[in-house]
Structures are given as C-alpha cells and as structure tokens.
Amino acid sequence: MPNIKSAKKRVLIAKERTEANKASKTALKTVIKKARAEGADAAVIKTAVVSVDKAAGKGLIHKNKAARLKSQLAKKANATA
C-alpha cells in the first residue's frame, strides 16, 4: 500500500479507469454480439461498426483488431444483403 499521497491517488485513479475500460469493453462485446446474431439488420451492424471505430480511437482496442472486426461485420452485411 502506498504511503505517499500522490501514489495513493494514482492507485484510486487506476482502479477507476480499469473499471471504466472494463465496462466499455463489455458494452462493445455486447454490440458486436448483437450484430453477429442471426437476423441482425443493417442498422445494428452500422452501430457496431461505429462503436468499434470509437473504441479504436480511444485506444480501447488495437487499430488492427478494429479493422478486422469491421471487415467481418461488412462481410456479414454483404452476405445478408
């Protein structure tokens, strides 16, 4: 356990950011799962692509992972269309 005031603050902030990142990643996974589900319409897939872009922009996921996910979603959208 840290003794210095600034170190204590860093521990608290790190915990808050970890929880926020975890919540954001979980929400992203849920959106992707809904887009991949059977019968997902174009609007749901577009929402998922936007969410993936935002997550990559914030550094939540790697840009290559974002590109891969977007490609998979586009492939699914084209197959259903």
ABEGO torsion letter per residue (X at the ends): XBABAAAAAAAAAAAAAAAAAAAAAAAAAAAAAAAABBGBBAAAAAAAAAAAAAAAAAGABBAAAAAAAAAAAAAAAAAAX
